[in-house]
Every structure is written in C-alpha cells, then in structure tokens.
C-alpha cells in the first residue's frame, strides 16, 4: 500500500484539484477545514502546519482515508464470500442427509494455525487458500491424515473401515473445513540461526547470521467441519464422535503443532 503508485497519483490529483469526483472534492474541502479535534491531536501534524506544510498534512490524511475505504471494501467482500461459502455448505449437507450419516462440528481457533506450509507460494512459507473464493480453509485431506495419525496412536480398531486400504475405499469422507464467520490473519516470524546447517552444507555454528522468515497464519476464526459416513455404520459414527473432540482440541492440525499451533475448540454440533 505504501508503494502504490495509483494511490499516490490519485492523491496528487486531489491536491491539484484535478478530479471530477464530487465526493472527493467534498472530502478535500472538509480536510482543509479540519478542526483541532481531528488534526491537532498529532504533534507532528502541528509542527508541519507551523512550517507551512499544509499540503503535506492534507496528503497524509487523504491517503489514510483511502486506506480506510480500501480496508472496508476488503472486509465487506470477505464477509460476502464467507456467507456464500456457509450457505453452499449448508445446502450441500442438507441434500446428503437422506443418504448418509453426517457429523458436523463448529470449531473455533484456540491458537493460530498454519496449513499449506510446504506448498509453492508467493510468501516465503506456503499458505493454503481456497482456489475458488480465496478464503483460508483446512483441506479435508489435512483433517483426514491428522485424524488417522491420532486414531493410530490411540490403537483404534476401525482404521481400515474409516480410511480404507490401497485397493479399498474407506466408509468416511472428510470435507474441507470452511469459515463461517469473520477470520483474522496475522504475520508471524521465525528466525533460523543455522541455515547452512539445515541446508546440509555446514555444521551448526553460532557465527552464521540469523535469517528471519515471515509467514501467514490464521489467528482467529470459526469453521465448519463435516464428516460424511456411509449409512448403517453406527460403530464408526460412535468411534469418530468419541475421539474427534480430543483430537481437534489437543492433537492439533497443520504445521507447528509441536509448538502449540493448530488447536481448536469445538463449539457444538450442527
């Protein structure tokens, strides 16, 4: 945003009066008549005004106003997509209930989670986005794989029935977990100190420069998890219901679970 040439050009046009947008002209006039409640609460603004740099102060506040407008538009678009996703999933599950047993949970984040750390990404560390709507989701394959590991650690006798074998399909399908309310993303950092050692070229040594890496994670959000089971398999339904809560709340999903990431709280069944 700070290097957005389009925004800078728009601001320059506003300052020069080269705009036909009546609302923008109105905003400029409002900003020129800013009272002490709006602008003189900032010491730097007062100093700039004292130096006669009115245009500099005006540009700053117009740019901030543009940022706020853009932020509002992004949030509104995100809310529309989440509502659309929620309705699609609700309708889909309603259409399947006559043919399958379905277990549906509402889960919300207790700790940040990161899914897709190993996939190709524009970020230094990958992140999984829904291909169609650009929303953070938890792939059904991630839930399935992690839940299988958990049941194996619990010595479950239903592994093959639930997940299948090489030449035989399992009786359970795990759908992607989709957001059902506002989500909050955050940027986090990790700083490997022994990069040359991790790359397999050099021994670990304190003389190497640390290399900070940043990555996205979901800080906050509520998601819907749907598990579809073939009819007349009550023992499998009971096995999932008796284990899924402990799995999702303590075992965790995604990357960095050993560091406390990927823990959720079940907020009831749907």
C-alpha positions as CSV (number, residue, x, y, z in Angstrom):
1,X,0.0,0.0,0.0
2,X,2.9,2.4,0.9
3,X,4.3,1.9,-2.7
4,X,1.0,2.0,-4.5
5,X,1.7,4.5,-7.4
6,X,-2.0,4.6,-8.3
7,X,-2.9,5.8,-4.8
8,X,-0.1,8.4,-4.9
9,X,-1.2,9.7,-8.3
10,X,-4.8,9.9,-7.1
11,X,-3.7,11.9,-4.0
12,X,-1.7,14.2,-6.2
13,X,-4.6,14.8,-8.5
14,X,-6.8,15.6,-5.4
15,X,-4.2,18.1,-4.1
16,X,-4.1,19.8,-7.5
17,X,-7.9,19.8,-7.9
18,X,-7.7,17.5,-11.0
19,X,-10.7,15.3,-10.1
20,X,-14.3,15.3,-11.2
21,X,-15.4,13.3,-8.2
22,X,-17.7,15.5,-6.1
23,X,-17.3,13.3,-3.0
24,X,-13.5,13.6,-3.2
25,X,-13.7,17.4,-3.7
26,X,-16.0,17.5,-0.7
27,X,-13.5,15.4,1.3
28,X,-10.7,17.8,0.3
29,X,-12.7,20.8,1.4
30,X,-13.6,19.1,4.7
31,X,-9.9,18.3,5.3
32,X,-8.8,21.8,4.5
33,X,-11.1,23.0,7.3
34,X,-10.0,20.3,9.8
35,X,-10.5,21.5,13.3
36,X,-8.3,20.8,16.3
37,X,-10.2,17.7,17.3
38,X,-9.3,16.0,14.1
39,X,-5.8,17.1,13.3
40,X,-4.1,19.0,16.2
41,X,-4.0,15.9,18.4
42,X,-0.9,14.8,16.5
43,X,2.3,16.7,17.5
44,X,4.0,16.1,14.1
45,X,1.0,17.5,12.3
46,X,1.2,20.6,14.4
47,X,4.9,21.0,13.6
48,X,4.3,20.5,9.9
49,X,1.5,23.1,9.9
50,X,3.7,25.5,11.8
51,X,6.3,25.1,9.0
52,X,3.6,26.0,6.4
53,X,3.4,22.4,5.1
54,X,-0.4,22.3,4.9
55,X,-0.3,20.2,1.7
56,X,1.9,17.5,3.4
57,X,-0.6,17.2,6.3
58,X,-3.5,17.1,3.9
59,X,-2.0,14.4,1.7
60,X,-1.3,12.3,4.8
61,X,-4.9,12.4,5.9
62,X,-6.4,11.8,2.4
63,X,-4.1,8.8,2.0
64,X,-5.2,7.4,5.4
65,X,-8.8,7.9,4.3
66,X,-8.2,6.0,1.1
67,X,-6.6,3.2,3.2
68,X,-9.7,3.0,5.4
69,X,-12.0,2.9,2.4
70,X,-10.0,0.1,0.9
71,X,-9.9,-1.8,4.2
72,X,-13.7,-1.5,4.4
73,X,-14.2,-2.8,0.9
74,X,-11.9,-5.8,1.5
75,X,-13.8,-6.7,4.7
76,X,-17.2,-6.4,3.0
77,X,-16.0,-8.6,0.2
78,X,-14.6,-11.2,2.6
79,X,-17.9,-11.3,4.6
80,X,-19.9,-11.9,1.4
81,X,-17.6,-14.8,0.4
82,X,-17.8,-16.3,3.9
83,X,-21.6,-16.0,3.8
84,X,-21.7,-17.6,0.3
85,X,-19.5,-20.5,1.4
86,X,-21.6,-21.0,4.5
87,X,-24.8,-21.2,2.5
88,X,-23.3,-23.5,-0.1
89,X,-22.1,-25.9,2.5
90,X,-25.4,-25.9,4.4
91,X,-27.4,-26.6,1.2
92,X,-25.0,-29.4,0.2
93,X,-25.2,-31.1,3.6
94,X,-29.0,-30.8,3.7
95,X,-29.1,-32.6,0.3
96,X,-27.0,-35.5,1.6
97,X,-28.7,-36.2,4.9
98,X,-31.2,-38.6,3.3
99,X,-28.4,-40.9,2.1
100,X,-25.6,-40.6,4.6
101,X,-24.9,-40.2,8.3
102,X,-23.2,-36.8,8.8
103,X,-21.3,-35.4,11.7
104,X,-20.9,-31.6,11.6
105,X,-19.0,-29.5,14.1
106,X,-18.4,-25.8,14.6
107,X,-14.8,-25.2,15.7
108,X,-13.0,-22.0,16.6
109,X,-9.3,-21.3,17.0
110,X,-7.7,-21.5,20.4
111,X,-4.2,-20.9,18.9
112,X,-3.1,-19.7,15.4
113,X,-2.9,-22.4,12.7
114,X,-0.9,-22.7,9.6
115,X,-1.9,-25.1,6.8
116,X,0.0,-25.4,3.5
117,X,3.5,-24.5,4.8
118,X,5.1,-26.8,2.1
119,X,3.2,-25.7,-1.0
120,X,4.5,-23.3,-3.6
121,X,3.6,-19.7,-2.6
122,X,4.4,-16.1,-3.2
123,X,5.3,-16.0,0.5
124,X,8.5,-17.4,1.9
125,X,6.5,-20.1,3.7
126,X,3.3,-21.5,1.9
127,X,-0.3,-20.9,2.9
128,X,-3.4,-22.7,1.8
129,X,-6.2,-20.7,0.1
130,X,-9.5,-21.9,-1.3
131,X,-8.9,-21.9,-5.1
132,X,-12.4,-20.7,-5.9
133,X,-13.0,-18.0,-3.3
134,X,-9.6,-17.1,-2.0
135,X,-10.5,-17.9,1.7
136,X,-8.3,-19.7,4.2
137,X,-9.7,-23.2,4.6
138,X,-8.5,-26.5,6.1
139,X,-8.4,-29.2,3.3
140,X,-10.3,-32.4,4.1
141,X,-7.2,-34.3,3.3
142,X,-5.4,-32.5,6.1
143,X,-8.1,-33.4,8.6
144,X,-8.2,-37.0,7.3
145,X,-4.5,-37.5,7.6
146,X,-4.1,-35.9,11.0
147,X,-7.1,-37.8,12.4
148,X,-5.8,-41.1,11.1
149,X,-2.5,-40.5,12.9
150,X,-4.4,-39.7,16.1
151,X,-6.5,-42.9,15.9
152,X,-3.4,-45.0,15.1
153,X,-1.8,-43.6,18.3
154,X,-5.0,-44.5,20.2
155,X,-4.8,-48.1,18.8
156,X,-8.2,-47.8,17.2
157,X,-9.6,-51.0,15.6
158,X,-11.5,-49.0,12.9
159,X,-8.6,-47.6,10.9
160,X,-9.3,-49.7,7.8
161,X,-13.0,-49.2,7.9
162,X,-12.8,-45.5,8.2
163,X,-9.9,-44.7,5.9
164,X,-9.8,-47.7,3.6
165,X,-6.8,-49.6,2.2
166,X,-4.8,-49.4,-1.0
167,X,-7.4,-51.3,-3.0
168,X,-10.5,-50.5,-1.0
169,X,-12.2,-47.2,-0.3
170,X,-13.0,-46.2,3.3
171,X,-16.5,-45.6,4.5
172,X,-15.9,-42.0,5.6
173,X,-15.3,-38.8,3.7
174,X,-13.8,-35.6,5.3
175,X,-14.9,-32.3,3.7
176,X,-12.8,-29.1,3.7
177,X,-13.3,-27.1,6.9
178,X,-14.7,-23.7,5.7
179,X,-15.0,-20.4,7.6
180,X,-18.5,-19.5,8.8
181,X,-17.7,-16.1,10.4
182,X,-15.1,-13.4,10.3
183,X,-11.5,-14.6,10.2
184,X,-8.3,-12.8,11.2
185,X,-5.0,-13.3,9.5
186,X,-1.6,-12.4,11.1
187,X,2.0,-12.2,10.0
188,X,4.5,-14.2,12.2
189,X,8.2,-14.6,12.1
190,X,10.7,-17.3,12.7
191,X,14.5,-16.8,12.7
192,X,16.6,-19.9,11.9
193,X,20.2,-19.4,13.2
194,X,21.8,-22.3,11.4
195,X,20.6,-22.0,7.9
196,X,23.7,-23.5,6.4
197,X,23.4,-26.5,8.7
198,X,19.7,-27.0,7.8
199,X,20.6,-26.9,4.1
200,X,23.0,-29.8,4.8
201,X,26.3,-28.0,3.9
202,X,27.9,-26.9,7.1
203,X,28.0,-27.9,10.8
204,X,25.8,-25.9,13.3
205,X,27.8,-22.8,14.4
206,X,26.9,-19.5,16.2
207,X,28.9,-17.5,13.6
208,X,26.1,-17.7,11.0
209,X,23.8,-14.7,10.5
210,X,20.2,-15.4,11.6
211,X,17.8,-15.3,8.6
212,X,14.3,-14.0,9.6
213,X,11.4,-15.6,7.7
214,X,7.8,-14.3,7.8
215,X,4.6,-16.4,7.3
216,X,0.9,-16.0,7.4
217,X,-1.3,-17.9,9.9
218,X,-5.0,-17.7,10.9
219,X,-5.2,-16.0,14.3
220,X,-8.9,-16.1,14.8
221,X,-11.9,-17.7,13.1
222,X,-14.8,-20.1,13.3
223,X,-15.0,-23.0,10.9
224,X,-17.4,-25.8,9.9
225,X,-16.2,-29.4,9.8
226,X,-18.4,-32.0,8.0
227,X,-17.7,-35.8,8.1
228,X,-19.8,-38.0,5.9
229,X,-20.3,-41.7,6.8
230,X,-22.0,-44.4,4.8
231,X,-25.3,-45.5,6.3
232,X,-25.6,-48.3,8.8
233,X,-22.2,-47.9,10.4
234,X,-23.1,-46.9,13.9
235,X,-19.9,-48.2,15.3
236,X,-17.9,-45.9,13.1
237,X,-20.1,-42.9,14.0
238,X,-19.5,-43.7,17.7
239,X,-15.7,-44.0,17.1
240,X,-15.5,-40.7,15.4
241,X,-17.7,-38.9,18.0
242,X,-15.8,-40.3,20.9
243,X,-12.4,-39.3,19.5
244,X,-12.8,-36.2,17.4
245,X,-13.1,-33.7,20.2
246,X,-9.9,-34.8,21.9
247,X,-8.1,-34.8,18.5
248,X,-9.1,-31.3,17.5
249,X,-8.6,-29.7,20.9
250,X,-5.3,-31.3,21.9
251,X,-3.6,-33.1,19.0
252,X,-3.9,-30.3,16.5
253,X,-4.0,-29.6,12.8
254,X,-1.5,-28.2,10.3
255,X,2.1,-27.2,10.7
256,X,4.0,-26.4,14.0
257,X,1.6,-28.4,16.2
258,X,4.6,-29.2,18.5
259,X,4.9,-25.5,19.2
260,X,1.2,-25.2,20.1
261,X,-0.2,-24.2,16.7
262,X,-3.4,-25.6,15.3
263,X,-5.5,-26.1,18.4
264,X,-9.3,-25.6,18.2
265,X,-12.3,-25.7,20.5
266,X,-15.5,-27.5,19.5
267,X,-18.4,-25.1,19.8
268,X,-21.2,-27.7,19.4
269,X,-22.5,-29.9,16.6
270,X,-24.6,-28.6,13.7
